[in-house]
């Protein structure tokens, strides 16, 4: 992979990207993130792009739950035609709308680590026990991971103001327990295995470039009538706390790691009001993924928190201007 691939080619790619291609792409997307306009990404107290994105335009927001190395999900989304109720043109695809700046796409994080089955991870674990860090099972896993991740990076480079990917708990390529991140394992030691594969197959330069990219990602997004983070907010964060979240590990943790049922108090409504104002917050909703749901969605916090991650489906929520979100009508399956 030495040429400049289209997004669709990246999503359909069945080979691992080359070192040079990755090096160039990760550098490019990091530069884009570091140069984001402070009008919609206010700077933190250190003068860097803050952790909060504030999207201003009155256009639909497509909220994409955890991807977890599912390139087909992104590919189907770009081909999807939401219809004239959303775009006023029943034949316009999401990709065409993105090109015309008629929509925002916000992904809630977790680009890598497949979740559809633990069987592959057990086979990868067997390879690793034999000190084979780049075996066939791991290469198959990482091909899907990099197909998804490189497409996300190119989407951000090509449509920097309208495509946004926020950090989830799986955006921790160094598998560190620090600064609000925790080393990850579910089916096996996925976090450590991915780290060792990249180090062995590509080298530590790629590993640390991806880490820098991850640390440049925003953590939370507000739009006209919604707020989005990876997980349920652990406390009623203020706007200032959210802009400066990278300076406080507890805030990072509280946006990417919160377990279902962990939050006992009402945290969503205060965050909506802190970011959108009291009047706008009355009709707004807070969206996240992180933990799987049965069916299309799960509601908590008096119905104001909408969780939409179902790893067996390809569902997205679409929040439109001048319309109160209805989870029964406004969550769409993009692979139908």
N, C-alpha and C positions, 0 to 999 in steps of 0.2 A: 504494500500500500504506500506508494510514493507520490501519487497524484493528489489533486484536490478533489475529493469526493463530494457528491451531492448528499444532502441529508438522507434522501431515500436510499442511496447506495450504501451509506453507512448502516442504516437500519436493516438492510438486507444482506449485509456482509457476513460471510461464513468463515472469515479468516481473521487472525489476530492482526491488529495494525502494526506497522513498523515502528521502530524506536523514533526515527526522525519525524514521521508523521505525528506521532503522539507529542513529541517534544514541541513541535511547532504549534499544534492545536492548543495544547494546554497553556503555552505561553500567551497565545493570542487571546484566549478567553479570560485569562487572568488579567491581562491588560484592559480588556473591556470592563471587567468588574471593578477594577481599581479606578477607572475613569468615569464611573457612572455619574450622571448629572445630579448634583445635590438638590435640584428642584424636586426630584422624586425619591432620591436616596440621601437624606440629610447626613452631613458629616458628624462623626462622633467627636468626643472631646480631645482625641488625639489627632484630629484632622483627617482621618481616613473615612471612606464610605461607611456609614453606620449600618447597623443590623436591621433597620426598618426601611421598607419600601413603601412609599405613599403614592399610589397610582391615581392620577387626577382625572383622566378622560372618562366621559360618560359612555363607555362602550362595554359590551359583555365581557365577563371574566370567566374563562374556562378553567376550572380547578381540577387538576389531575392528581389522583392519589399516588401512593407509593408505587414506583415502577418496578423495582427489584429485578433488573435485567430482563425486562420484557420488551424487546424492540418492536414486536408486533403491535403492542399497545400504542406506542407512539406513532407507528406507521399508519395504523387504522385511524387514529385521531386526526392526523393530518389530511387523510382522505375523507373524513366524515363531513357530511353536509347537514348542519343543524336545522336548516329550513328557514323559511321567510319570517317566522315569528322571532327569530334571533338576529338574522342578518339581512332581512328584507330582500333576500334573493335565494330562492329555494335550491338553486343549482350551484351556489358558491360553497367551496370546501373550506375547512378550517385553514389549510395552508394558503389558499387564495386570500382569505380574510386577514391572515397574519401578514401577508405581503402588502396588503393595502392599509395596514394599521387600523383595522376595524374591530379587532378583539385584543384582549390580553390572554395569554396562557400563563398560569401559575402552577408549577409542579411542587408538591409538598415535600419532596426530598426522597431519599433512599433510592439512588440510581442502581446500585449493585447488590449482589448476593441474592440469587434466586430463592424463591420461597415455595414454588409449586410442588416440590417434593424433597424429602430429606434423603432419598436413596442415593442421589448423585453425591451428596456431601459425605455420606458414609464411604463411598468408593474413593473419593478424594482423600478422606482420612486414611484409608488403607495405603494409598500411594505415599502419603506423607510419612507414615510409620516406617516405610521403606526408604526414607530420605529421597524420595522422588518428588521434588517440589513443582515440577513442570510436566507432570504426566498427562496422558490423554484425557482423563476425566476432568482434570483441572483446566486444561486448555479449552475443552468444550464449555466449561463454566465461564472462563474469562473471555471467550469469544462473545458470548451473549452479554456479559457485563460491559465489555468495551464497545460493542455495537450500540448499546443503549447510551453509555456515557459519552462517547464521541459525538453522537447525534445531538445530545443535549448541549454539549459545548458548541457545536456548530450552529445550532439554533440560536443560542445566546449571541454568538458572533454576528450572525446574519440579521437578527431582529432584536437588537439589544434593548430597545425601549418597550417591546411588546411581549417578549418571551422571558420568563423569569423562573428560576429554579432555586428553591430555598433549601437550606441545610437540614437534613434529618440526622438521626442518630447513627445511620450507616455511612454517613460522609465522614469517615474516620480511617483513612487509608493507612495511617501509621499504627492503628489499633492501640491508641494511647488511652490511659486513664488520667486525664488532666483537663483543666479548663472547661469543665462541663461535659466532656466526652468520657465514655467508658469503653474499654475493650469489649468486643462483641463476640458472642457465641450463641447459637440456637440449635441447629442440627449437629454441629461439630464446632471446631475452633475456626469458624469462617474468617473472622477478622485477621487472625494470625496467618492463616493459610494464604489469603489474598496478598497480604503484605509480603510474605516470603516468595510467592510466585513472581510478583512484580520486581522485587529486588533481584531475584535469580534470572528472570527472563529478559528484563529490560535494563536493570541497573538502578541504583539508588537515586540517580538524578531524576528519573521519571517518578519514582516514589515521592520524592520531596516536592516536585513540581505539582503533582496532584494534591498533595497536602496543602500547599500554598493556595491552590485554587479553592479547595474546600473552605479554608479559613477566610476566603474573600467573599463567600456566599452570604446573602442576607439570611435572616432567621424568621422574619415575619413580614407580612404584606397587609396593607390596608387599601381598600378601594372604596368606591362611593357607598356601597351597601354591604360590605363584607370585610372580614379580617381572616387571615389564613396563616397558620403555622403548621409545623409538622405534627406536634402533639397538643393536647389540651393544656392551656396555660395553668401553671401550678399556683399562681397568685395573681392578684389584680395589678399587673405591671403598668407603670406610667409610661407615657410617650418617651420621656427622657431616659428611663431605664431601658426601654427597648432600643432606642438609638444607640445607647452605650452598652448593649448587652455583652459584647465581646470582652468588656472589662470585668465582667462579673460571672464566674462559673455557675453560680446558682441560677442566674437568668437563662444562660445557655441550656443548662440541664432542664429548667422549667419549661422550655419551649420544644425540646426534642425527645425527652425521655419519660414524660409523665405516663404512668400506667392508668388503664381504665379503672375507675373507682378510687383512685388515689386522692383526687380533689374532692374535699368535703364541703367547701364553701363555694359561694357563687363568685367565680373569677372571670367568667366570660363577659357578663354585662358591664362590669367596670372597665375592662379593656376596650370593649366596643365604644363606650362613652369617652374614654380617654383619647382614643384615636379618631373617632368620627364625630364626636359631639353628642350630647344627650338626645337631641331631636332625631338625628339620623340613625342613632343606635337603636331606636325603638323598632325600626323595621329591618334592621341588619342582622346577619348571622355570622357566627364564627365557625370556620371549617378547618378540619385537620384529618390526618390519616393515622399512621403509626401502628395501631393495633387493628387486627382484622375484625370485620363486622359480618354478620349474616345478612344476606340480601343486599340491598342497595345502600343502606345507611343505618346509623344509630343516632338517637337524639339523647342529649343530656342537658343539664343546667336549664331546666324549664323550657326545653325545646329550642334554645338559642345556640347550642353547640351541635354541629352536624359532623359526624365522623363517617368517612366514605370509602375506606380502604377494604376492598374485597379482593384478595389475591387470585380468586378463581374467575373474576369477571373483569371486564374493561369498561368501567363506568366512570363518567366525569360529571361534575356538577357545573351548571351554567347559571351564573348570576347576571341578570339583565337589568338595565337601568329602568327606572320608573315601574318596577314590578317586584312585589314581595316574593321572595324565594319560596317555592313549594317543593319539598323533597319528593313528593309523589309524582310531580310533573316535570321537574327541572333537573333530574338526574338521568343522563342518557347513556345507553350502551353503544359504544362506537364500533363494535365489531359485528353488528347485526346485519 
